[in-house]
Amino acid sequence: MRFSKLWIFALSSLILVGCTTPKLATSEFKQQLSQTYGVDQPGGAYAVYHNGKIIDQHFFGMADIEEQRPFDADTQLYLASVSKHFTTFAILMLEEQGKLSLQDPIHNYLPEMPDYANDVTIEQLMMNTSGIRDDATLLRMHGTDGNSEASTELMLSMIYRQQTLNFAPGSDYIYSNAGFTLLAEIIENITEQSFESWMQENVFVPLEMENTGYPTPEQFTLPMQATAYLLDHSSENNFTSQTIQETANGATGVVTTLADLAKWIDNFDSRKVGAAAVSKLMSIPHAAPRLPAAQYGYGLSYSVMADESLWIQHGGDLSGYSAGLVYLPEQKIAAVAFTNASPNIPAQAYASMLIQHAAFDAAAPEVPELPSTAQAVELTDLGRFTGIYTYSRQYFGGSGFIEIIETERGLAIKQHDGNELYLTPISELERGTISFMVAGSPYEITFRMTKSSGARSFSGLNGDDTSYRRAREVQQIDPELVGTYFSPELGAYQLELTDDPTKLVINFPAGLTVEAIQKNDEILTKWGSEYIDIIRDESGSITALTLETERVRGIVLEKQQP
């Protein structure tokens, strides 16, 4: 069984019939989890809660492969973006105490922000309707390594540099981590405490969540925290551990256990801490623009299903960590799933399946097959697959190109950093398609073949339906593109020609170097996370470039005179 990244949203169309007594996952499901993710594999944990108590839980695989430490009840789980509603809960508590209003302009608390912050409210940050550009995307566009350098200070400095918004506040919706980074900063400025210490004193300690906290620069990895892994077929055990040196707490950061989450979820109903805050968190805020089916508000997604049941949920993924939370307030049933090998083990999909099974008598969850178990086959004439493939990605936005080359080890995707991502064939030609396993990815890709000229396209690289189309020819680079392009919001970009007349090199402000090609008046990069358009004046001369992604709009890079 395979899961796409957008699988969870298909649930909004389900018609489910509720159970009076929650059903537990079958022993076969648990046994299959344990067999699939054994002593040499990362794994995870899940729990189903009813009336604030754990009624079913299971631990599988290894929390740390190198230390041979399995997942168990003491393992601390990194919640990634599921952390967001902890941050909004803190804001709602401060509102309950009369220390702020959700309608306050954020400039009142963040004087470093540009003047447009006078038109942005605290509530808009909580609902992703502020228009403030996503800080994680800005760092990527700047050419910064988000895993090792994404400190709160760096995130804030990037946000403060932005001179415009994605859209007028309140007029649209774009998911933005920056809003929650700023919420944590607002909490610090109001309370005159660090965000982490305020959460400990006012939330975690009163709820007796003794094994919950945030990473800090002094202790980024907590003692029993699971290690994150990414699939890597070139390594001895098929997985490589990931090191996250710093992140901006607020948008992410909560580390906890399944038992502590029981106390957090119980507070949704008991309201022991922050009663008024919980009441607002559990209600549906006014509809966010563009999201009629899955309204986002206060760090959670609120979905009304076809049977009129309310689902409150959120997922999160960061560098191997994956977490998912689903809560049904009418039934007082919740499910939490966590894994340390994202996206190989889809936590949010597991949480949703567990809820369906527990609350609605749906079929028992299934365990997805690990791609590493697929059997390789022999293929000849690999030149049928080599070349440039262009794409326009639907998920997260961005257009780019991928180069597939033939090496001594077979086919490989040549990555932007020069490394090679090897492709292993796992099927013969059948009905015009051939499938490959991708090193470092849980997904299989499928090539669609022509009868005479080899591969026409492929899909599946990121688990979605983005089509990568093989270019019959690549145009030569316009030499006028060479030069320096500058944006006060991001910095200076240097474009240079290469020995290959169909390729140029883009040097990002933070030092990243990426190959690119030209397609009419569009630049496609191997980085592939942005749309780059060439702007010309009336005479046809190049004057600027524009950069946009799904979460950042309207960056203009003006061409500098020599």
N, C-alpha and C positions, 0 to 999 in steps of 0.2 A: 504493500500500500504506500503510495507516494502522496505528499502534501505540497500544495502550492503556497506561496506567501500570502495569497489573498483568500485562502480556503476558509478562514474563519468568517468572512463576511457573507458567505453563502448561507450561513445559518439563519439569517434574517427571514428567509423565505420558508423555513420549516414550519409545519403544523405539528405540534407536539402535545401529547396527552399526558398530563401530570400523574405521578404516583403519590399515594398517601404515605408510603414508607420508602425512604431512599434505598435504592439498590446498590450493593457493593460490587466492585469489579470482580470478575470471576478469577478463580485460582489459576485457570489456564492462561488468562491474560498476564497475571503476575509472573507465572512460571516462564512465559514466553519472553517477557521483559528481561528477566534474570539470565535466560539462556542467550538472548541476543546481545546483551551488553554485559559481558563477563568480566573476568579478572584482568583482562588486557584492554578493556574498552572504557571510555568515559561513560557516564550514565546519567542518573538523576534521581528525583524523588517526586512523589505526588501525594496529596492528601485530599480527601473529601470531608467536608465539615457539615454538620447539621446542628442548628441551635448553638453555634459557637464551639462545638466539640468535634474532635477528630473521630469520625466513624469508620474511616478506612484510610490506610496509608501504605506505601510500598517504597522501598529503596532498591536501586539496581545499579550495577556498574560501579566504576571507581571514581571517587571524588578527587583522587590524586594517583595517577598511574605510577609515577616514579617512586612514591612512598608506599605504594600498594595499600592505600587507605580507601576502603569502600565507603559508599554513601551509607549513612546511618542517621539516627535521630539527632545526633549532635552536629551533623554537617551544616555549616552556615552557607546560605544560598544568596547569590548576588541577583537582585531583582531587576536590574537594568531599568527600563522605562516604567515598569510597574511601580517604581518609587514615586512617580509624579503625584499620585493622589495622597501620599504622605505629606508632600509639600503643600498641596492645596488645603489639606486638613489643618495644617499649622496656620495658614493664612486665615481660614475660617474661625479658628480659635482666637486669633488676635482681633478679628472683627467682633466676636462674641464678647471680648474683654473691652471693647470700645477703643481700641488702639488704631484702628483703620476702618475705612469703608471700602467695599469692593468697587465703588464708583469713583474713588479717589484717582486723580491723575498720577501716574507713576513718577512723574518728574518731582512730585512732592518728597519722595523718598530716595530718588536717584538723580541728584542734581547733575551728575556727570553725563546724563543722557542728552542727546540733541533736543532742540525745542519741540520737535514733533511729539516728544513724550508727554507734553501737556495735553495732548488729545488722546492718549492711550490710558485706559483704566486698568486697575489691578485685575478685575474680572476678565477683561479681554486677554490678559496674559494666561489666565487659567483655562480659557476656552479656545486658545489658538486662533483668536480673531483679532489680534493686536496689529497684525501686519509686520511685526518685527521679524527680520530675517533669521533663519535658523543658524545658530552659532556653529554647530558641528559641520554644516555644509560650508559655511564661510571659511572655516579652517581648512577644509579640503580644497576649496577653490584657491586658497592662499598657498597651498602646497605643503601644509603642515601635517605631520604624522599624528592623527587623532588619538591613537592608542597611547603613545608615549609622551605626548606633549600637551594634552588637553587639560591643562590646569584651569582652575576657576579664574585666575588672574588673566590668563591668555584669552579665555572665552569672553570675559567682560571687556577687555580692551578691544577685541574684534567687534563686539556689539556696539560699543561706544563710538567706533569709527564710522558706523553706517550713517549716511547723510539723508537717506530716504527710506521709505517703507515699501513692503511688497504691495500694499493696497491701503486705502483709507481705513483707519481703525473701525472695526465693527461691520465692515461691508463685505467681508469674504472670510474664508477659512483656509489656512495652510498650517499644517503641523509644524511647530517650531519649538525645539528644545530650549531656545534662548529665553522664551517666556518663563520657564521654570527655573533657569539659572538666575534670572532677575528676581523671581519671587523669593528665592533663598537669600539673595542680597538684601531685599526689602526687609525680610525677617531680621537679618543681622543689624540693619540700620535702626530698626524700631526698638529691638530688644537690647541692643548693645552687647550681644553675646554672639559667639559663633553659631552658625546654623546647627552644626552637629551637637553642640552642648545644649542648646535650647531644646532640641528635639529629645535629647536624653532626659532632661529634667522635667519637661512638661508633657511628654507623650510616652516614651518607652518605660521610664521608671514608674509612673503612676499605673501603667497597664501591666507592670511586672514582666515586661519583655526583656529578660535578663541577657539574652544572647542576640540582641539586635542593636545595630549601630550603623554608622557611616565610616568609610575609610577616610583617613586623614593623611597628610604628608608624612606625619611621624609614624603612622602604622597603616599602610595602605591595604595590606592583606591581613585579615583577622585570623586568629589562631586556627580555627576549624573550618575556614572558608574553602570551598571547592575550587580547584584549579580549572581554568578554561582551556579548551582544546579546539583546534580546527583540524579537519580531515586532511591528511597528507600521506598519500600512498608511497611516497619516497622514504618515509621514516620506518623504523623497525616495527612499530606497532600501529602504523597507519594514522597516527595522530601526533600533532605537535602542540606543545603547551604554549599558551599566550600570556604575555606579561602586560598588564595594564598599569602603568606607573601613576597616572593621575587622571581624574575626571572631575567634571564640575558637578558637585552634589546639588540636588534640587531637581534636575532633570533625570537623574539616575542616582545610584549610590547605596541604597538600603541593602544591608546584609542581615539575614535573619535565618530562623529555623522554622520548620513546619509547626512545631509546638508553639512558638511565639506568634506565628501568624494566626493560630487559633484564638489567641487573646485579642489580636487586632480585629479579626472578623467578628468575634463575640461583641466587641464594642459597637459594631454596626447596629446591634439590636439592644444591648444593655445600656449603651450610652453612658458608661461609667466616667469617661473623659470626653469633654467637649460635646455635650449633648446637642447644643444648637448647631455646632459645626457638622456633626454626624447627620443631623436632619437635612441640612442643605446638601451634603455630599451624596446622600441616598436619594435625593429628589432629582427630577430631570430639569436642568436649567433650560432657559428659553432656547429654542432651536438655533443651532449654529448654522450660518449660511452654507449651502451646498451639501448638507448632510441630513437629508430627511430620513434616511433609513437607519443610520448609526450616528446619533447626535453625540458630539463630543463636548464635554463640559467638566471643569474642575478636576482635570487629570484622569478622567475615566470616560469610557464610551458607553452610552446608554442606548440599548436597542430594544424596540418593542417588536416582538415576534408576531407571526400570523395568528397565534392563539391568544394574543394580547398579553402574554407574560413579559415581564421586564427583565432584561439581562443587563447587568452592570459588569464591565470587563475591561481589561487592558493586557497587552502583551509587551514584551521587551526583549531585545537582542543586542548584545554588545560583545564583539570579539570572542565568540565562542559560548558566552553565557546566553541562556534563553530562559524566560520566565513567562508564565501566564496565570491570570486570575480571572475567574468567572464567579459572579455572585447573583443569586436569585432572591431578592428581598421578600417576595411573597411566600416562598417556600422555606426561607432561611437556610438555604443550601448553598455551599460554595465549593469550588474546586481550585486547587493550586497545583501547578506542575512546574518543575524546574529541571533544566538539563545543563550540562557543561560541555556540550559539543554542538552548539548551534552552527548551521541550521540542520545538522544531520538528524537531531532528535527534536521535533517541533513542539515545544512546551505549550504554546497557546492552543494548538490543535488538540493535544492530549487533555488539557483542562476542559475544553469544550466537549470532547467526547465523553469524558467522565461525568460532566453535568448532565448530558443527554441520557446517559445510562442510569445515573442515580435518580434523577428527578422525573424522567419522562419515559422510562422503560424502553429506551432505544437499544439497539444491538450493542453487545459488549465491544469495548474499544479494540482496535487492532494495532499490532506493532508493525511499523514500517520495516521492510527489509533493508539491511545495510547494503549499500552499493558495493562495498568491498568484497561481498560474497559472490558477486557476479563472476562468471567464468570468461576468461579472455579467449578470443578466437584469432586465427591467423588471417591477415588481409594482405594482398599484394597491390601494386600500382597505387601507392599512397599519394602520388601526384594528383590524383583525382580530387583530393581534398584541400591541397595547399592553395594559399592565396590570401587576398584581402577580403574581409567580410564587414560590411557596414550595417549599422543598426540605429534605430531610434527607440530607446528603452521606454516602456510604459510605466514601470514601477520606479519611482523616485526621479524619473525624468533623465534627460541627457541623451545625446547622440554621439556615436564614436565608431571606431573600427577595431577589428581583431585580426591579427595576422597568424595564420596557421602555417607552420613550416614542417619540413621533414628532417628528422635528426637520426643519429645512430640508434636511438632508442625507439624510433617510430615517430608518429605525429606529435606535435606539441603546439600549444598556444604561446607565442612569444609575448611576454608581458611587458608593461611599460618600464619596469625596473631591470629588464634584460634577462630575468629568469624565465625558465621554460616550464609550462604547465602541461604535463604529458597526458595524452589521450590513449586509452586502451580500448580497442574494438571488442565489443561483447555480443555482436550479432553479425550474421551474414546478410547480404542483400536480400531483403524481403519486402515485396510490394513497394519497391522504389525507395526504401529507407534502410539506413545502417546506423546502429547505435554505438556510442562510445561512453566509457566511464572517464570522468575528469578527475585528475589528481587534485586533492585539496578541496573537493566539493562532494556533497552527497547526491548530486544530481547527475542523471544521464543526459547526454545530448543526442539528438537524432538528426542525421543528415538526410535531406531529400535529394535524390540523385536524378540526373537526366540520363537518357540512354546513350548519349554520345560524348558529352563534355564534362562528365563527373558531377561533383556536388553543385547543387543550385543554391541551397541555403541550409541552415540548421537552427534548432531551437532547444530550449531546456536548460541553458547554461546557468541561469539563476533561479531555476525552479518556476519560471513564469513562461508566458507564451511569446516573449520577444523573439522576433525573427531576425536572424543574421544572414544577410544576403551576400552571396559571393559576387564581387565586382569583376565584370568582364575586362575593364580597363580602369586605370586610375589616372586622373588628369595631372598634368604638371603644375607645380606650385607657381603661383603668380609672384615673381620676384619682388613686387612692390609690398608684399606682406612683411618682408624683413624689416626689423626695427624694434623700437621700444614703445610699449603701450602702458599707460599709467592710469590708475584709479586711486584717488585718495582713500577709498574705502578698503582697498586690498593691497595696493602697492604697484610695483613695476614688473611687467612681463617682457621678456626678451624673446623675439622670434628670429630663428636663424635657419638658413638653408643647410641641407646635408649633401653628401655625395650622390644620393639618390634624388633625381629631379622631381620625383613624385612625393617626397617627404620633407617636412620641416621639423624643427625642434622648438618646443616652447619651454623656456626657463621660467618657472613660477617664482613669486617673490620670496618664498621660504627656502628656495634652493632645489625643489623638485624639477626634474627634467623629463619631458614627455614627448614622444614622437607624435606627429599629426599628419593628416593628409587634407587635401582640399577637395570639396565637392561643390562646384559652382561657387556661390558666395557663402558657404558654410565651411567651418573647420571642424574636422572630426579627429578626436584624440584617442590614444590608447587608454587614457585615464577614464574617458567615457562617462563622466558624471554630469556633464554640462552641455548646454547648447551654445555654440560660439558662432555668431554671425558676423560677416564682414560688412561694414558700413562704408558707402562711397558717396562722394559729393556729386554735383550735377555733371561734372566733367569726367566722372568715372574713377577719380583718384580715391585711394583708401584713406579714410580719416579716423576710423575707430573700429573697435570690436565691441560686441555686446555679449555678456555672459549671463546665462540663466540656467536654473535647475528647477526641479519640482518645488523646492523650498526657498529658493532665492530668485527674485526677479529684478531685472532692470539695472544690472551692473554695467557701466559703460567704461571702456578702456580707450582713452584718447591717444591717438598716435602722436608721438613726440617728434619734433623736428630734429634732424641730425645736428 
